[in-house]
Amino acid sequence: MIPTLIMATLALAQAPKTVCPVMGDAVPANAKRYVYKDMVFGVCCPGCIGSVKKDADKVFAKAKGLVGYSLFDVVSKEAVTPKEAVASSDYKNVRYYFLKAENKAAFDKDPSEAIGKPTYEASGKCVVTGEGFKHEEAAAYRDIDLMADGKVQSVRVYFCCPGCTPKFDADSKKYATNIKPTKSVLHPIVKD
């Protein structure tokens, strides 16, 4: 858990310069940050966050310029910081970082396939250990299909540490009973 916390802290310290998804103005370095569907972003002023909360998908679809960066190498599905990344690609106003050059190459062939973007998530508690963690501290994720709101939905499941991912991969059905999917929401980044 400590390495993941350090990675999350480094990621915030090394964040690229971004613009507000609502107004298009530069986001101040000291602005409060949020995570939405694995993207870290900020807004230029407190008034803009209301628009994002109301309909984040619509706001981000209309945004112009780099509005955020991904917490994960979306090919390996592991947490990555800008400092440890060997490559990056910008796609639909988001910077994606990669742990390996071949991951960037795979992403660049079909970015939408690599990103996925389920509309449901299981965050805040590791489904393998039961340990709680902040969304921005997740070490890895997997996408699985589960029942949510009366039908099968793609759900992004997050893990507290790198050791939980292989356990989940080996027997996802066992751990699926621990998953409580919710619609994707904004997660404020709380600095300790």
TIDREN-258923 format. One line per 8 residues: number of its first residue (from 1); their letters; for each residue x, y, z of N, C-alpha, C, O. Coordinates in Angstrom, 2 decimals. Example, Ala and Ser with C-alpha at 12.3 -4.5 7.8 and 13.67 -1.06 7.14 Angstrom:
1 = as = 13.19 -5.69 7.80 12.30 -4.50 7.80 13.20 -3.30 7.80 14.24 -3.32 8.46 | 12.85 -2.25 7.08 13.67 -1.06 7.14 12.90 0.03 7.87 13.41 1.14 8.04
//
This chain:
1 = miptlima = 0.82 -1.20 0.00 0.00 0.00 0.00 0.86 1.26 0.00 0.52 2.23 -0.67 | 1.97 1.26 0.74 2.84 2.43 0.79 3.40 2.78 -0.59 3.38 3.95 -0.96 | 3.91 1.79 -1.39 4.39 2.14 -2.72 3.31 2.78 -3.59 3.59 3.68 -4.38 | 2.08 2.32 -3.45 0.98 2.88 -4.22 0.72 4.32 -3.81 0.49 5.17 -4.66 | 0.76 4.60 -2.51 0.56 5.95 -2.01 1.66 6.86 -2.52 1.39 8.00 -2.90 | 2.88 6.39 -2.52 4.00 7.18 -3.04 3.79 7.45 -4.52 4.03 8.57 -4.98 | 3.35 6.44 -5.29 3.11 6.62 -6.72 2.02 7.67 -6.95 2.16 8.51 -7.84 | 0.95 7.63 -6.16 -0.13 8.60 -6.32 0.37 10.00 -6.00 0.01 10.95 -6.71
9 = tlalaqap = 1.17 10.15 -4.97 1.72 11.45 -4.61 2.64 11.97 -5.71 2.57 13.14 -6.06 | 3.51 11.11 -6.25 4.40 11.52 -7.34 3.60 11.91 -8.58 3.95 12.88 -9.26 | 2.55 11.18 -8.86 1.75 11.48 -10.05 1.17 12.88 -9.94 1.13 13.62 -10.92 | 0.70 13.25 -8.75 0.13 14.57 -8.57 1.21 15.64 -8.65 0.97 16.72 -9.18 | 2.40 15.35 -8.14 3.49 16.31 -8.16 4.02 16.54 -9.57 4.53 17.62 -9.86 | 3.91 15.57 -10.46 4.46 15.64 -11.81 3.38 15.87 -12.88 3.64 15.68 -14.06 | 2.21 16.27 -12.48 1.08 16.37 -13.41 1.37 17.34 -14.55 2.00 18.38 -14.34 | 0.90 17.01 -15.76 1.08 17.93 -16.89 0.18 19.15 -16.71 -0.79 19.11 -15.96
17 = ktvcpvmg = 0.52 20.23 -17.39 -0.33 21.43 -17.35 -1.60 21.13 -18.13 -1.56 20.62 -19.25 | -2.72 21.46 -17.51 -4.02 21.15 -18.12 -4.90 22.38 -18.15 -4.60 23.41 -17.54 | -6.00 22.26 -18.89 -6.99 23.33 -18.95 -8.28 22.84 -18.31 -8.55 21.64 -18.23 | -9.08 23.79 -17.87 -10.38 23.50 -17.27 -11.29 22.92 -18.35 -11.40 23.49 -19.43 | -11.95 21.79 -18.08 -12.84 21.20 -19.09 -14.08 22.04 -19.36 -14.74 21.85 -20.38 | -14.41 22.98 -18.46 -15.60 23.81 -18.63 -15.27 25.11 -19.37 -15.89 25.42 -20.38 | -14.28 25.86 -18.86 -13.96 27.18 -19.40 -12.80 27.20 -20.39 -12.69 28.12 -21.19 | -11.94 26.19 -20.34 -10.78 26.16 -21.22 -9.59 26.95 -20.70 -8.56 27.02 -21.37
25 = davpanak = -9.73 27.55 -19.52 -8.64 28.32 -18.92 -7.64 27.38 -18.26 -7.97 26.24 -17.92 | -6.41 27.86 -18.07 -5.38 27.06 -17.40 -5.83 26.71 -15.98 -6.42 27.54 -15.28 | -5.54 25.49 -15.58 -5.86 25.05 -14.22 -4.68 25.44 -13.33 -3.55 25.04 -13.60 | -4.94 26.22 -12.27 -3.84 26.61 -11.37 -3.17 25.39 -10.75 -3.83 24.37 -10.50 | -1.88 25.49 -10.50 -1.12 24.37 -9.92 -1.68 23.93 -8.57 -1.60 22.76 -8.22 | -2.25 24.87 -7.82 -2.77 24.54 -6.48 -4.26 24.20 -6.48 -4.86 24.09 -5.41 | -4.86 24.03 -7.66 -6.29 23.71 -7.74 -6.58 22.33 -7.18 -5.76 21.42 -7.26 | -7.77 22.20 -6.60 -8.21 20.89 -6.13 -8.33 19.96 -7.34 -8.78 20.38 -8.41
33 = ryvykdmv = -7.93 18.72 -7.16 -7.97 17.73 -8.25 -9.02 16.66 -7.95 -9.38 16.40 -6.80 | -9.50 16.07 -9.02 -10.51 15.02 -8.95 -10.09 13.88 -9.86 -9.25 14.05 -10.75 | -10.69 12.71 -9.62 -10.50 11.58 -10.53 -11.89 11.20 -11.04 -12.83 11.04 -10.26 | -12.00 11.05 -12.36 -13.23 10.58 -12.97 -12.85 9.58 -14.05 -12.10 9.91 -14.98 | -13.36 8.38 -13.94 -13.04 7.31 -14.89 -11.53 7.24 -15.13 -11.07 7.18 -16.27 | -10.79 7.24 -14.03 -9.32 7.08 -14.03 -8.56 8.28 -14.55 -7.34 8.20 -14.70 | -9.21 9.38 -14.83 -8.53 10.59 -15.29 -8.45 11.60 -14.16 -9.46 11.93 -13.54 | -7.24 12.10 -13.90 -7.04 13.17 -12.93 -7.24 14.49 -13.66 -6.66 14.70 -14.73
41 = fgvccpgc = -8.06 15.36 -13.09 -8.29 16.66 -13.71 -8.53 17.70 -12.62 -8.78 17.37 -11.47 | -8.45 18.95 -13.01 -8.77 20.06 -12.13 -9.64 21.04 -12.89 -9.85 20.89 -14.09 | -10.14 22.04 -12.18 -10.93 23.10 -12.81 -10.30 24.44 -12.46 -9.53 24.55 -11.50 | -10.62 25.46 -13.25 -9.99 26.76 -13.05 -10.52 27.50 -11.83 -9.81 28.33 -11.25 | -11.75 27.20 -11.42 -12.34 27.87 -10.26 -13.39 26.95 -9.63 -13.88 26.03 -10.29 | -13.74 27.19 -8.38 -14.73 26.33 -7.71 -16.09 26.27 -8.41 -16.79 25.27 -8.30 | -16.46 27.32 -9.13 -17.75 27.34 -9.81 -17.89 26.32 -10.92 -18.99 25.89 -11.23 | -16.78 25.93 -11.51 -16.83 25.00 -12.65 -17.11 23.55 -12.25 -17.61 22.77 -13.06
49 = igsvkkda = -16.80 23.18 -11.03 -16.97 21.78 -10.65 -18.44 21.37 -10.67 -18.75 20.20 -10.89 | -19.35 22.31 -10.45 -20.79 22.01 -10.50 -21.21 21.50 -11.88 -22.00 20.56 -11.97 | -20.68 22.11 -12.94 -20.99 21.67 -14.30 -20.47 20.26 -14.55 -21.14 19.45 -15.20 | -19.28 19.97 -14.02 -18.70 18.63 -14.20 -19.53 17.61 -13.44 -19.82 16.53 -13.97 | -19.91 17.94 -12.21 -20.72 17.01 -11.41 -22.07 16.73 -12.07 -22.58 15.61 -11.99 | -22.64 17.73 -12.72 -23.95 17.58 -13.34 -23.91 16.58 -14.49 -24.79 15.73 -14.60 | -22.90 16.68 -15.37 -22.81 15.76 -16.51 -21.37 15.71 -17.00 -21.02 16.32 -18.01 | -20.54 14.98 -16.28 -19.11 14.92 -16.57 -18.83 14.44 -17.99 -17.98 15.01 -18.68
57 = dkvfakak = -19.51 13.41 -18.44 -19.25 12.87 -19.78 -19.48 13.93 -20.86 -18.70 14.05 -21.80 | -20.55 14.70 -20.72 -20.86 15.75 -21.69 -19.81 16.86 -21.64 -19.36 17.32 -22.69 | -19.41 17.27 -20.45 -18.40 18.32 -20.30 -17.08 17.89 -20.94 -16.48 18.65 -21.70 | -16.63 16.67 -20.63 -15.35 16.21 -21.17 -15.40 16.02 -22.69 -14.40 16.22 -23.37 | -16.56 15.63 -23.22 -16.69 15.45 -24.67 -16.56 16.78 -25.41 -16.06 16.81 -26.54 | -17.00 17.87 -24.79 -16.95 19.19 -25.43 -15.65 19.94 -25.14 -15.39 20.97 -25.77 | -14.85 19.45 -24.23 -13.64 20.17 -23.81 -12.64 20.33 -24.95 -12.58 19.52 -25.87 | -11.86 21.39 -24.86 -10.81 21.67 -25.84 -9.47 21.75 -25.10 -9.36 22.44 -24.09
65 = glvgyslf = -8.48 21.04 -25.60 -7.16 21.06 -24.97 -6.98 19.91 -23.99 -7.91 19.14 -23.75 | -5.80 19.80 -23.44 -5.48 18.73 -22.50 -6.14 19.01 -21.16 -5.79 19.97 -20.48 | -7.12 18.17 -20.78 -7.87 18.41 -19.55 -7.44 17.51 -18.40 -7.80 17.77 -17.25 | -6.68 16.46 -18.67 -6.27 15.57 -17.58 -5.32 14.50 -18.05 -4.88 14.47 -19.20 | -5.00 13.60 -17.11 -4.11 12.48 -17.43 -4.60 11.24 -16.71 -5.24 11.32 -15.66 | -4.29 10.10 -17.29 -4.73 8.82 -16.75 -3.82 8.37 -15.61 -2.61 8.56 -15.66 | -4.43 7.77 -14.61 -3.67 7.19 -13.49 -3.04 5.85 -13.86 -2.17 5.36 -13.14 | -3.47 5.25 -14.98 -3.06 3.90 -15.31 -2.47 3.80 -16.71 -2.84 4.55 -17.61
73 = dvvskeav = -1.55 2.87 -16.87 -1.15 2.40 -18.20 -2.34 1.54 -18.61 -2.53 0.45 -18.07 | -3.13 2.01 -19.56 -4.39 1.33 -19.90 -4.20 0.03 -20.66 -5.17 -0.70 -20.89 | -2.98 -0.28 -21.06 -2.70 -1.56 -21.70 -2.36 -2.61 -20.64 -2.90 -3.71 -20.66 | -1.45 -2.27 -19.71 -1.10 -3.22 -18.64 -2.11 -3.18 -17.50 -2.18 -4.11 -16.70 | -2.91 -2.10 -17.44 -3.90 -1.89 -16.39 -3.25 -1.71 -15.01 -3.85 -2.05 -13.99 | -2.04 -1.19 -15.00 -1.29 -0.93 -13.77 -1.12 0.58 -13.58 -1.05 1.33 -14.56 | -1.05 1.01 -12.32 -0.82 2.41 -12.02 0.52 2.85 -12.60 1.49 2.09 -12.61 | 0.56 4.10 -13.07 1.79 4.66 -13.64 1.83 6.15 -13.31 0.80 6.82 -13.34
81 = tpkeavas = 3.00 6.65 -13.01 3.18 8.09 -12.79 3.87 8.69 -14.01 4.54 7.97 -14.75 | 3.71 9.98 -14.21 4.44 10.62 -15.31 5.95 10.41 -15.19 6.63 10.26 -16.21 | 6.47 10.39 -13.99 7.91 10.24 -13.78 8.42 8.87 -14.21 9.51 8.76 -14.78 | 7.65 7.81 -13.95 8.12 6.46 -14.29 7.73 6.02 -15.70 8.18 4.97 -16.17 | 6.89 6.80 -16.37 6.45 6.44 -17.71 7.60 6.53 -18.71 8.45 7.41 -18.62 | 7.60 5.60 -19.67 8.61 5.62 -20.73 8.05 6.26 -22.00 8.80 6.58 -22.93 | 6.72 6.45 -22.04 6.09 7.04 -23.22 4.71 7.57 -22.83 4.17 7.24 -21.78 | 4.16 8.41 -23.70 2.80 8.91 -23.48 2.13 9.16 -24.82 2.80 9.34 -25.85
89 = sdyknvry = 0.81 9.19 -24.80 0.00 9.54 -25.97 -1.15 10.41 -25.49 -1.71 10.16 -24.42 | -1.51 11.40 -26.27 -2.68 12.22 -25.97 -3.82 11.74 -26.86 -3.66 11.60 -28.08 | -4.97 11.50 -26.25 -6.14 11.02 -26.98 -7.38 11.61 -26.34 -7.58 11.48 -25.13 | -8.21 12.26 -27.14 -9.45 12.87 -26.67 -9.22 13.70 -25.41 -9.91 13.54 -24.41 | -8.24 14.59 -25.47 -7.95 15.57 -24.42 -7.37 14.99 -23.13 -7.34 15.67 -22.11 | -6.92 13.75 -23.17 -6.34 13.10 -21.98 -4.95 12.58 -22.35 -4.76 12.02 -23.43 | -4.00 12.76 -21.44 -2.66 12.19 -21.64 -2.62 10.81 -20.97 -2.96 10.67 -19.79 | -2.21 9.83 -21.74 -2.07 8.46 -21.25 -0.58 8.14 -21.14 0.18 8.35 -22.09
97 = yflkaenk = -0.17 7.64 -19.98 1.23 7.27 -19.74 1.38 5.76 -19.82 0.45 5.01 -19.54 | 2.59 5.31 -20.21 2.83 3.89 -20.41 4.11 3.44 -19.73 5.10 4.17 -19.70 | 4.08 2.22 -19.18 5.23 1.63 -18.52 6.22 1.03 -19.51 7.39 0.86 -19.19 | 5.74 0.72 -20.73 6.59 0.11 -21.77 6.25 0.73 -23.12 5.11 1.12 -23.37 | 7.26 0.82 -23.99 7.04 1.37 -25.33 6.04 0.53 -26.12 5.24 1.07 -26.89 | 6.07 -0.79 -25.93 5.12 -1.64 -26.66 3.68 -1.40 -26.21 2.74 -1.62 -26.98 | 3.48 -0.95 -24.97 2.13 -0.62 -24.51 1.61 0.61 -25.25 0.44 0.67 -25.64 | 2.48 1.60 -25.43 2.10 2.79 -26.20 1.74 2.39 -27.64 0.75 2.87 -28.18
105 = aafdkdps = 2.54 1.53 -28.24 2.28 1.09 -29.62 0.93 0.39 -29.72 0.17 0.62 -30.66 | 0.62 -0.47 -28.76 -0.68 -1.16 -28.75 -1.82 -0.16 -28.58 -2.85 -0.27 -29.25 | -1.64 0.81 -27.69 -2.64 1.84 -27.47 -2.88 2.65 -28.75 -4.03 2.87 -29.14 | -1.81 3.08 -29.38 -1.93 3.93 -30.56 -2.65 3.24 -31.72 -3.23 3.92 -32.56 | -2.63 1.91 -31.77 -3.35 1.16 -32.82 -4.87 1.28 -32.64 -5.60 1.39 -33.62 | -5.34 1.25 -31.38 -6.78 1.30 -31.11 -7.02 1.86 -29.70 -7.28 1.10 -28.77 | -6.93 3.19 -29.54 -7.06 3.79 -28.21 -8.39 3.47 -27.52 -8.39 3.18 -26.32 | -9.50 3.54 -28.24 -10.79 3.31 -27.57 -10.91 1.90 -27.02 -11.53 1.69 -25.98
113 = eaigkpty = -10.32 0.93 -27.70 -10.33 -0.45 -27.20 -9.50 -0.57 -25.93 -9.91 -1.24 -24.98 | -8.35 0.08 -25.90 -7.46 0.01 -24.73 -8.09 0.69 -23.52 -7.95 0.20 -22.39 | -8.76 1.79 -23.74 -9.32 2.57 -22.63 -10.52 1.86 -22.01 -10.62 1.79 -20.79 | -11.41 1.34 -22.82 -12.58 0.65 -22.30 -13.63 1.62 -21.79 -14.59 1.91 -22.50 | -13.48 2.10 -20.61 -14.37 3.04 -19.94 -15.75 2.50 -19.57 -16.77 2.97 -20.07 | -15.77 1.52 -18.72 -17.07 1.08 -18.20 -17.77 2.23 -17.47 -17.12 3.16 -17.00 | -19.08 2.17 -17.39 -19.82 3.21 -16.69 -20.06 2.85 -15.23 -20.65 3.63 -14.48 | -19.61 1.67 -14.82 -19.73 1.25 -13.43 -18.33 0.96 -12.88 -17.41 0.64 -13.62
121 = easgkcvv = -18.21 1.08 -11.57 -16.93 0.83 -10.92 -17.14 0.20 -9.55 -18.22 0.28 -8.97 | -16.08 -0.41 -9.06 -16.04 -0.93 -7.69 -14.75 -0.39 -7.11 -13.67 -0.92 -7.36 | -14.87 0.66 -6.33 -13.69 1.37 -5.83 -13.81 1.60 -4.33 -14.89 1.52 -3.76 | -12.67 1.88 -3.72 -12.65 2.23 -2.31 -12.34 1.08 -1.38 -11.89 1.29 -0.25 | -12.58 -0.13 -1.85 -12.28 -1.31 -1.04 -11.81 -2.41 -1.97 -12.48 -2.74 -2.95 | -10.66 -2.98 -1.67 -10.10 -4.04 -2.51 -10.98 -5.29 -2.41 -11.30 -5.73 -1.31 | -11.36 -5.86 -3.55 -12.22 -7.04 -3.55 -11.47 -8.29 -3.14 -12.09 -9.31 -2.84 | -10.15 -8.24 -3.12 -9.35 -9.40 -2.71 -9.08 -9.37 -1.21 -9.32 -10.36 -0.52
129 = tgegfkhe = -8.58 -8.24 -0.70 -8.20 -8.15 0.72 -9.27 -7.52 1.60 -9.27 -7.74 2.81 | -10.16 -6.74 1.01 -11.14 -6.00 1.79 -10.58 -4.69 2.34 -11.29 -3.95 3.02 | -9.31 -4.41 2.04 -8.66 -3.20 2.54 -9.21 -1.97 1.82 -9.38 -1.97 0.60 | -9.48 -0.92 2.60 -9.94 0.33 2.01 -8.78 1.15 1.46 -7.66 1.06 1.98 | -9.04 1.93 0.43 -8.01 2.81 -0.14 -8.69 3.93 -0.91 -9.84 3.79 -1.34 | -7.97 5.03 -1.10 -8.48 6.14 -1.89 -8.41 5.76 -3.36 -7.51 5.03 -3.79 | -9.34 6.26 -4.13 -9.41 5.91 -5.55 -8.08 6.17 -6.26 -7.63 5.35 -7.06 | -7.46 7.31 -5.98 -6.21 7.66 -6.66 -5.03 6.81 -6.22 -3.95 6.93 -6.79
137 = eaaayrdi = -5.21 5.96 -5.21 -4.15 5.08 -4.74 -4.24 3.66 -5.30 -3.42 2.81 -4.96 | -5.22 3.41 -6.15 -5.37 2.06 -6.72 -4.11 1.66 -7.47 -3.51 2.47 -8.18 | -3.71 0.40 -7.30 -2.49 -0.10 -7.93 -2.73 -0.67 -9.32 -1.83 -0.71 -10.15 | -3.95 -1.12 -9.57 -4.27 -1.75 -10.85 -5.79 -1.87 -10.95 -6.51 -1.57 -10.00 | -6.26 -2.32 -12.10 -7.69 -2.55 -12.28 -7.92 -3.68 -13.28 -7.02 -4.08 -14.02 | -9.14 -4.17 -13.28 -9.61 -5.12 -14.27 -11.05 -4.75 -14.61 -11.77 -4.22 -13.76 | -11.47 -5.01 -15.84 -12.86 -4.80 -16.25 -13.53 -6.16 -16.34 -13.02 -7.08 -16.98 | -14.69 -6.28 -15.70 -15.45 -7.53 -15.76 -16.92 -7.21 -15.97 -17.37 -6.10 -15.70
145 = dlmadgkv = -17.67 -8.18 -16.45 -19.11 -8.02 -16.64 -19.84 -8.56 -15.42 -19.62 -9.68 -14.98 | -20.73 -7.70 -14.87 -21.52 -8.05 -13.69 -22.92 -7.47 -13.82 -23.15 -6.57 -14.63 | -23.83 -7.98 -13.03 -25.18 -7.41 -12.97 -25.12 -6.09 -12.21 -24.56 -6.01 -11.12 | -25.69 -5.06 -12.81 -25.82 -3.75 -12.17 -27.05 -3.08 -12.76 -27.22 -3.05 -13.98 | -27.88 -2.54 -11.91 -29.12 -1.90 -12.36 -29.96 -2.81 -13.24 -30.56 -2.37 -14.22 | -30.01 -4.09 -12.89 -30.89 -5.04 -13.56 -30.39 -5.62 -14.88 -31.11 -6.38 -15.52 | -29.17 -5.28 -15.29 -28.64 -5.88 -16.51 -27.12 -6.03 -16.40 -26.49 -5.45 -15.51 | -26.56 -6.81 -17.30 -25.11 -7.03 -17.28 -24.41 -5.76 -17.76 -24.72 -5.22 -18.82
153 = qsvrvyfc = -23.47 -5.29 -16.94 -22.73 -4.07 -17.23 -21.24 -4.35 -17.11 -20.82 -5.26 -16.39 | -20.44 -3.57 -17.81 -18.99 -3.64 -17.64 -18.62 -2.82 -16.40 -18.97 -1.65 -16.29 | -17.91 -3.47 -15.48 -17.55 -2.84 -14.21 -16.03 -2.82 -14.08 -15.37 -3.84 -14.30 | -15.49 -1.67 -13.73 -14.05 -1.56 -13.49 -13.81 -1.80 -12.00 -14.35 -1.11 -11.14 | -12.98 -2.81 -11.72 -12.66 -3.22 -10.35 -11.22 -2.80 -10.05 -10.32 -3.06 -10.84 | -11.01 -2.15 -8.91 -9.69 -1.63 -8.54 -9.09 -2.45 -7.41 -9.80 -3.06 -6.61 | -7.75 -2.46 -7.36 -7.02 -3.25 -6.36 -6.10 -2.37 -5.54 -5.57 -1.37 -6.02 | -5.92 -2.77 -4.28 -5.11 -1.99 -3.35 -3.62 -2.12 -3.58 -2.86 -1.21 -3.25
161 = cpgctpkf = -3.18 -3.23 -4.14 -1.74 -3.46 -4.33 -1.51 -4.37 -5.53 -2.43 -5.07 -5.96 | -0.30 -4.38 -6.08 -0.03 -5.24 -7.24 -0.21 -6.73 -6.97 -0.48 -7.49 -7.90 | -0.08 -7.16 -5.73 -0.22 -8.57 -5.40 -1.64 -9.10 -5.51 -1.84 -10.31 -5.63 | -2.62 -8.21 -5.47 -4.02 -8.66 -5.53 -4.47 -8.99 -6.95 -5.38 -9.80 -7.14 | -3.85 -8.37 -7.94 -4.27 -8.57 -9.32 -4.15 -10.02 -9.77 -5.11 -10.55 -10.33 | -3.00 -10.70 -9.56 -2.92 -12.10 -10.00 -3.88 -13.01 -9.25 -4.38 -13.99 -9.81 | -4.16 -12.70 -7.98 -5.13 -13.50 -7.23 -6.51 -13.37 -7.86 -7.23 -14.36 -8.03 | -6.88 -12.14 -8.21 -8.17 -11.91 -8.85 -8.23 -12.59 -10.22 -9.22 -13.23 -10.56
169 = dadskkya = -7.16 -12.44 -10.99 -7.11 -13.05 -12.33 -7.25 -14.57 -12.28 -7.85 -15.17 -13.17 | -6.71 -15.18 -11.24 -6.75 -16.64 -11.11 -8.15 -17.16 -10.78 -8.50 -18.28 -11.15 | -8.96 -16.33 -10.10 -10.30 -16.80 -9.70 -11.25 -15.61 -9.55 -11.73 -15.33 -8.45 | -11.52 -14.93 -10.65 -12.35 -13.72 -10.58 -13.77 -14.03 -10.11 -14.40 -13.18 -9.47 | -14.29 -15.21 -10.42 -15.65 -15.56 -9.98 -15.75 -15.61 -8.46 -16.76 -15.21 -7.88 | -14.69 -16.10 -7.82 -14.66 -16.16 -6.36 -14.78 -14.75 -5.76 -15.54 -14.53 -4.82 | -14.03 -13.81 -6.34 -14.01 -12.45 -5.79 -15.17 -11.60 -6.27 -15.49 -10.59 -5.66 | -15.82 -12.00 -7.36 -16.93 -11.22 -7.91 -18.07 -11.08 -6.92 -18.81 -10.10 -6.97
177 = tnikptks = -18.21 -12.03 -6.01 -19.28 -11.94 -5.02 -19.05 -10.78 -4.05 -19.99 -10.32 -3.40 | -17.80 -10.29 -3.95 -17.48 -9.17 -3.06 -17.67 -7.81 -3.74 -17.50 -6.78 -3.09 | -18.01 -7.80 -5.00 -18.05 -6.55 -5.76 -19.43 -5.92 -5.66 -20.46 -6.56 -5.89 | -19.43 -4.64 -5.31 -20.65 -3.84 -5.23 -20.51 -2.69 -6.24 -20.02 -1.62 -5.88 | -20.95 -2.91 -7.49 -20.75 -1.87 -8.50 -21.63 -0.64 -8.27 -22.77 -0.75 -7.83 | -21.07 0.52 -8.59 -21.81 1.78 -8.56 -21.51 2.51 -9.87 -20.51 2.23 -10.53 | -22.36 3.45 -10.23 -22.09 4.29 -11.40 -20.78 5.04 -11.14 -20.48 5.39 -10.00 | -20.02 5.29 -12.19 -18.78 6.06 -12.06 -19.09 7.46 -11.55 -20.02 8.11 -12.03
185 = vlhpivkd = -18.32 7.91 -10.57 -18.53 9.22 -9.95 -17.21 9.97 -9.87 -16.14 9.42 -10.12 | -17.31 11.25 -9.53 -16.11 12.05 -9.28 -15.55 11.67 -7.92 -16.30 11.54 -6.95 | -14.26 11.49 -7.86 -13.58 11.20 -6.61 -12.65 12.37 -6.30 -11.65 12.55 -6.99 | -12.97 13.18 -5.27 -12.04 14.25 -4.93 -10.73 13.67 -4.40 -10.74 12.69 -3.66 | -9.62 14.26 -4.79 -8.33 13.81 -4.28 -8.08 14.56 -2.99 -8.01 15.79 -2.97 | -7.95 13.81 -1.92 -7.74 14.39 -0.60 -6.27 14.30 -0.25 -5.70 13.22 -0.20 | -5.67 15.45 -0.03 -4.26 15.46 0.35 -4.17 15.33 1.85 -4.79 16.10 2.59 | -3.39 14.36 2.31 -3.23 14.15 3.75 -2.29 15.18 4.35 -2.04 15.16 5.55
//
